[in-house]
Amino acid sequence: MPLKYGLGILWPNQWVGMAHGALFLAFCGLLAAVWYAERWPVARVLGFGVASLIPYGTIWMERRVFRRES
């Protein structure tokens, strides 16, 4: 952001933004694959989906879910 707004250099934000979007789509695809393979309940999948929109939300959700299973 300092490069974009401070110096007017746009290309780093474009590349990082594209990588961020691609990683988010990969996460969504992997979540769907795990849902299918592990037969997770819909509530768990929706919980991870919502948690993916909150910074560090998936870390909290993962600890909450997998603490119950062990």
N, C-alpha and C positions, 0 to 999 in steps of 0.2 A: 504494500500500500504506500509506503514512503516513496518508492520509485515512481509509482503511478501519479500520485498527487503532488509530491514534492519536486520531482524532476521531469515529469511528463513522459516517462518511459513506460510504454504500455505492454510490450511483448512479454515480460515476465508474468504479469497477472493473467494474460491470456493462456499461457502454457500451464501455469499452476491451476488455474480455474478449470481447464480442460482435463488435467490429470485428476483433480478432485471429483469432477463429474463422472469420469470413467471409473474411478474407484468406488464411487457410490453405486453406480449401476452394477458393478461386479459384486458388491455386497448384496444388493437386492437379488441378483441371480443366484448367488450362493445361499442366501436365506431361503429362496424358493426350492433349491435343490435339497437342502437339509430338511425342509418341511416335508417334501415328498419322500425322501429316503428314510427319515426317522419317524415319520408319522406324528409330527408334533401337533398339538391342538392349535386351533386357529387363534385362541387368545395369546398363546406364547409367540406365535409369528407376528401378530399385530403388536404385541408388546415390544418385540425387537425392532419392528418397523418404526414405531413411534420413538423408541429410544435412539434410533439412528439419526433422528432429526435434532436431538439435544446433544450439545457437546459432552463427550465422555459418557453419554447415556448407555451405550452398548456395554461398557465396562461394568457399570452398576447392574445392568440387567443380567449380564452373564454371571456375575457373582451371585446374584439373587436366585437365578434359576438353577445353577449347577451346585449350589450349596445344598439345596433340597435333595438332589439326586444322589449325593455321595453319602 
